[in-house]
Amino acid sequence: MDTLDTAQLIALAGALGWASGVRLYLVVFLTGLAGYLGWFPLPPGLHLLAHPAVLVASGFMVFIEFFADKIPGLDSLWDIVHTVIRVPAGAALAAGVFGADHGAMALVAALVGGGLAATAHTAKATTRAAINTSPEPFTNVGASLVEDTAVPAGLWLAVAHPLIFGVLLLALLVLSVWLIGKSWRFLKALFARVARIFSGKPDPGVTPAFQIKKTSPRDEPHV
């Protein structure tokens, strides 16, 4: 494979944008490693990722993120910090697929890639925050391992089977929007409940231990 065709370039741009919202450093490392080892030809705008210094730095961050993302609480803090990193990085990586020689396509790729990164990041962050309300850590670790697997699988699929990846990406977008709505409603209700508890207001989620039952005339005993 000397060069990537148009379908592969479009799919790769989408994959880089989406995956950056989930595992940015893994995306940078795997893409650079693929170019360095010759697994597939990197577009000129992404050649920098194959530089040994970039590979060492991104590989180190992959190691850090692998463990940080599996510790409840720390993973959500990590997501908050990376809100301002993943989205512009996803836009830049997607634009790099087409490079400066294709200005219009690079701009479109940046806009779409940034949007995909933002959607994926928001779905990840809100879902993880909702999962962290559970005291057991296994769900958190399981979700993290799914993300660890999905990112390299998505990158490979974008190059090997771009049309299949496109269909799956659309399904992932629908799932992400659903997860954002579901998780946000749960977190909003949880925060409102905590605020009521700390303000001294009764918590409707808990039935009082002693409650006087109101009776209606029909409930009163007949004499």
WOJO-V669968 format. One record per residue. RES is the residue in one letter. PSI is psi as a letter, one per 20 degrees, with the letter a starting at -180 (999 if undefined). OMEGA is omega as a letter, one per 40 degrees, with the letter a starting at -180 (NA if undefined). Layout:
res-><RES,RES>
psi-><PSI,PSI>
omega-><OMEGA,OMEGA>
This chain:
res-><M,D,T,L,D,T,A,Q,L,I,A,L,A,G,A,L,G,W,A,S,G,V,R,L,Y,L,V,V,F,L,T,G,L,A,G,Y,L,G,W,F,P,L,P,P,G,L,H,L,L,A,H,P,A,V,L,V,A,S,G,F,M,V,F,I,E,F,F,A,D,K,I,P,G,L,D,S,L,W,D,I,V,H,T,V,I,R,V,P,A,G,A,A,L,A,A,G,V,F,G,A,D,H,G,A,M,A,L,V,A,A,L,V,G,G,G,L,A,A,T,A,H,T,A,K,A,T,T,R,A,A,I,N,T,S,P,E,P,F,T,N,V,G,A,S,L,V,E,D,T,A,V,P,A,G,L,W,L,A,V,A,H,P,L,I,F,G,V,L,L,L,A,L,L,V,L,S,V,W,L,I,G,K,S,W,R,F,L,K,A,L,F,A,R,V,A,R,I,F,S,G,K,P,D,P,G,V,T,P,A,F,Q,I,K,K,T,S,P,R,D,E,P,H,V>
psi-><o,g,r,p,r,g,h,h,g,g,g,g,g,g,g,g,g,g,h,h,i,g,m,g,h,h,g,g,g,h,g,h,h,g,h,h,i,k,h,q,p,q,q,h,i,j,h,h,h,j,p,h,h,h,g,g,g,h,h,g,h,g,g,g,h,g,h,h,i,j,o,p,g,h,h,h,g,g,g,g,h,j,h,j,g,g,g,h,g,h,g,g,g,g,h,h,h,h,r,h,i,m,g,g,h,h,g,g,h,g,g,g,g,h,g,g,g,g,g,g,g,g,g,g,g,h,g,g,h,g,h,i,i,p,h,q,i,h,h,g,g,g,h,g,h,g,h,h,h,h,g,h,g,g,g,g,h,h,g,g,m,h,g,g,g,g,g,h,g,g,h,h,g,g,g,g,g,g,h,g,g,g,h,g,g,g,h,g,h,g,h,h,g,g,h,g,g,h,i,j,q,q,o,i,i,p,p,q,h,o,p,p,p,p,q,r,h,h,i,q,q,p,999>
omega-><a,i,i,i,a,i,i,i,i,i,i,i,i,a,i,i,a,a,i,i,a,a,a,a,i,i,a,a,a,i,i,i,i,i,a,a,i,i,i,a,i,i,a,a,a,a,a,a,a,i,a,i,i,i,i,a,a,i,i,a,i,i,a,a,a,a,a,a,a,i,a,a,i,i,i,i,i,i,a,i,a,i,a,a,a,a,i,i,i,i,a,i,i,i,a,i,a,i,a,a,i,a,a,i,i,i,i,i,i,a,a,i,i,i,i,i,i,i,a,a,a,i,i,a,a,i,i,i,i,i,a,i,i,a,a,a,a,i,i,a,i,i,i,i,i,i,i,a,a,a,i,i,i,i,i,a,a,a,a,a,a,a,i,i,i,i,i,i,i,i,i,i,i,i,a,i,i,i,i,i,a,a,a,i,i,a,i,i,i,i,i,i,i,i,i,a,a,i,i,i,i,a,a,i,a,i,i,a,i,a,i,a,i,a,i,i,a,a,a,a,i,i,NA>
